[in-house]
Amino acid sequence: MTSASAALPQQPGRTKAFLRLVMIEHSVFALPFAYIAALTAMFQWDRNIHWVRLLLVTVAMVGLRTFAMAANRIIDREIDARNPRTAHRELVTGAMSVRHAWTGALVALVFFLGAAALLNPLCLALAPIAVIPMVVYPYGKRFTNFPQAILGLAQAMGPVGGWLAISGEWSWDAVILGLAVGVWIGGFDLIYACQDVETDREVGVMSVPARFGIQAAIWGARVCHAITTALLVWYAFATDAGAFFWFGLVIVAGAFLYEHSIVKPHDLSRLNRAFFSTNGFIGISLFVCALGDLLVRGLTV
């Protein structure tokens, strides 16, 4: 190896670059709620945990989210290149080619469709509908000031799909939980978008912060998270949740209060802590409490 080649930075492998591209670790945001829906459906069905179905739910959720993130990165690569915050992303730097990104996206989509097919006919029939908002969302910032609404719709499908995967039947309880997740994620994406206001205005990206200002976006996020809390309370009543789940709701409400106490219109320095740490904590905490509640009420491992 020559000294010149030794000095060049090592490029990550294609698989590693793809996993970084889709931020696979962020599955923690939506996956716990799909588990809550699936496990609640199992409890109402026969009070047994069906591990194979739970595994298929995991494959379907991760597969669809991976496809969505890859499509988002591919579609937005030119916008990302013009934003200093996102200019390091793999499709901008060349660590991952567009062709390889599409290959990974399509492989993930095959896993999603395969898992849906193995679950039940209704899941497979509805699977294409779940894909549509995943592709529409990245284009949303080009034609509406409210792309977070599209993102929320996409994320709301997780709990609904998790319930359908077990019961094979439509459930309004799952819709309530799905709406809670969608409004929650749409709300914290309002906060996340605040850091790109100046760049978005320069390049023509549409968003609530870019159109109405940071203060309006943060107030919008507060309203969204208040609605999320109300929907989770509704879900608790609808499913006759016990004390552990209600304790989880107290934790969620406290986390929301903390999140909004550290992010101010004039101070976004702790935005990443609010976005990544706090919201990841919310999903995991509520799942643990929901699981504990179902086990206490008779769910059998």
Helices and strands as residue ranges (DSSP letters): H 3-7, H 14-21, G 24-28, H 31-45, H 51-75, H 77-81, H 90-93, H 98-119, H 121-140, H 147-167, H 172-192, G 193-196, H 197-203, H 208-212, H 214-238, H 243-262, H 271-272, I 273-278, H 279-296
